[in-house]
Amino acid sequence: MAHKIRILRMALLLFVVATTMAVSCPQPTPPEPPEPVVDTKSEERKQLESAYVEGLYLKGKCALAYDLATFQRAANPKRRNYRIQSDDQSRYLNVFYSDVLPQQVDDEVECEIHYKLGESESTTLIVKLVVLKATDEYLWLWNEFQKVGIIVQRL
């Protein structure tokens, strides 16, 4: 009987020690909840990204659209130049890439853009553009600060 009591005490002691150790073990820290995804794109940028017509976009609106029936298009990769113009030359977009030609998303390029929208005077912009979107045939280039974008044929 004394032997059984010792075994019972030993079992009880082991149980108390195991329980104390289990309770005192640190619990794993739960992972931090993920940061909420905040869309920081401007409305104008979203409008350009969803557009599909080749041309000039000012403040998200298409200011000069290439029309196969009434426009001409020219591109010269060696001169890093792209141009569209109406047949009567009253409207045009002329883009000079100052350095290397952009090829893929996130490429940045400085451009000299000359454009004329009908009866208005011609305008010249020198802007740094970033490629937002690229396909085998076209590039979507954008400047967030000036809200200027172009969809151009890939050179």
C-alpha positions in Angstrom: 0.0 0.0 0.0 2.8 2.4 0.8 4.3 1.6 -2.5 1.0 2.6 -4.3 0.8 5.8 -2.4 4.4 6.7 -3.5 3.5 6.0 -7.1 0.4 8.1 -6.8 2.3 11.0 -5.2 5.0 10.7 -7.9 2.4 10.7 -10.7 0.6 13.7 -9.1 3.9 15.5 -8.7 4.7 14.8 -12.4 1.3 16.0 -13.4 1.7 19.3 -11.4 5.2 19.9 -12.9 4.1 19.2 -16.5 1.0 21.4 -16.1 3.1 24.2 -14.7 5.6 23.9 -17.5 2.9 23.8 -20.1 1.1 26.9 -18.7 4.3 28.9 -18.4 5.5 28.2 -22.0 5.2 31.3 -24.1 2.5 31.3 -26.7 3.4 32.0 -30.3 2.8 35.6 -31.3 0.0 35.8 -33.8 1.0 37.3 -37.1 0.3 41.0 -37.7 -2.7 41.5 -39.9 -1.7 42.5 -43.4 -1.7 46.2 -44.3 -4.8 47.2 -46.2 -4.1 47.7 -49.8 -4.6 51.4 -50.6 -5.0 52.3 -54.3 -2.9 55.4 -54.7 -3.4 55.8 -58.4 -5.0 59.0 -59.5 -8.3 58.9 -61.4 -6.5 60.4 -64.5 -3.9 57.6 -64.4 -6.7 55.0 -64.1 -8.4 56.5 -67.1 -5.2 56.2 -69.2 -4.6 52.7 -68.1 -8.1 51.7 -69.2 -7.8 53.5 -72.5 -6.9 51.7 -75.7 -6.8 54.5 -78.4 -3.3 55.6 -79.5 -2.7 59.3 -78.8 -2.2 62.0 -76.3 -4.0 62.2 -72.9 -4.2 65.3 -70.8 -5.6 65.1 -67.3 -7.0 61.7 -68.1 -9.0 62.7 -71.2 -8.0 61.8 -74.8 -6.9 65.1 -76.3 -5.6 63.7 -79.6 -6.6 60.3 -80.9 -5.0 58.5 -83.8 -7.6 57.7 -86.5 -6.5 55.4 -89.3 -8.8 57.1 -91.8 -7.7 60.7 -91.3 -4.2 60.4 -89.7 -0.7 59.5 -90.7 1.8 57.8 -88.4 5.6 57.7 -88.6 8.2 56.2 -86.3 12.0 56.2 -86.5 13.7 54.1 -83.9 17.2 55.4 -84.8 16.1 59.0 -84.2 13.9 57.9 -81.2 11.0 59.7 -82.8 7.3 58.9 -83.0 4.7 61.1 -84.7 1.0 61.0 -85.6 -0.7 63.8 -87.5 -4.0 64.6 -89.1 -3.9 64.6 -92.9 -4.3 68.4 -93.0 -1.6 68.7 -90.3 -3.8 70.8 -88.1 -3.4 68.3 -85.3 -0.3 66.4 -84.4 1.7 64.6 -81.7 5.4 64.4 -82.0 7.4 62.5 -79.4 11.2 62.6 -79.1 12.7 60.1 -76.7 15.9 61.8 -75.2 17.7 58.6 -74.3 17.0 54.9 -74.6 13.7 53.7 -75.9 11.3 52.4 -73.2 10.6 48.7 -73.5 8.8 47.4 -70.4 6.7 48.4 -67.4 8.4 50.8 -65.0 11.0 51.9 -67.5 11.4 55.7 -67.2 12.2 58.0 -70.1 12.6 61.7 -70.7 10.6 62.9 -73.7 10.1 66.1 -75.6 6.5 66.2 -76.6 5.2 68.6 -79.3 1.5 68.7 -79.9 -1.1 70.8 -81.6 -4.9 70.4 -81.1 -6.7 72.0 -84.0 -6.7 75.8 -84.0 -4.7 76.1 -80.8 -1.0 77.0 -80.8 1.5 74.2 -80.7 2.7 73.2 -77.2 6.0 71.7 -76.1 6.4 69.6 -73.0 9.6 68.1 -71.6 8.6 65.4 -69.2 9.8 62.2 -67.6 7.4 59.4 -68.3 7.1 56.0 -66.9 5.7 52.9 -68.7 2.5 51.8 -67.0 1.5 49.1 -69.4 3.1 47.4 -72.3 1.9 45.0 -75.0 3.8 43.6 -78.0 2.6 46.6 -80.1 1.9 49.5 -77.7 3.2 51.4 -74.6 1.2 53.4 -72.1 3.5 56.2 -70.8 2.5 58.5 -67.9 3.6 61.5 -65.9 1.7 61.8 -62.6 2.7 65.3 -61.7 1.6 66.9 -65.0 -1.2 64.3 -65.6 0.1 63.8 -69.1 0.0 60.4 -70.8 0.5 58.9 -74.2 -0.3 55.6 -75.8 2.2 55.0 -78.6 3.3 52.3 -80.9 6.4 50.5 -79.6 9.5 51.5 -81.6 
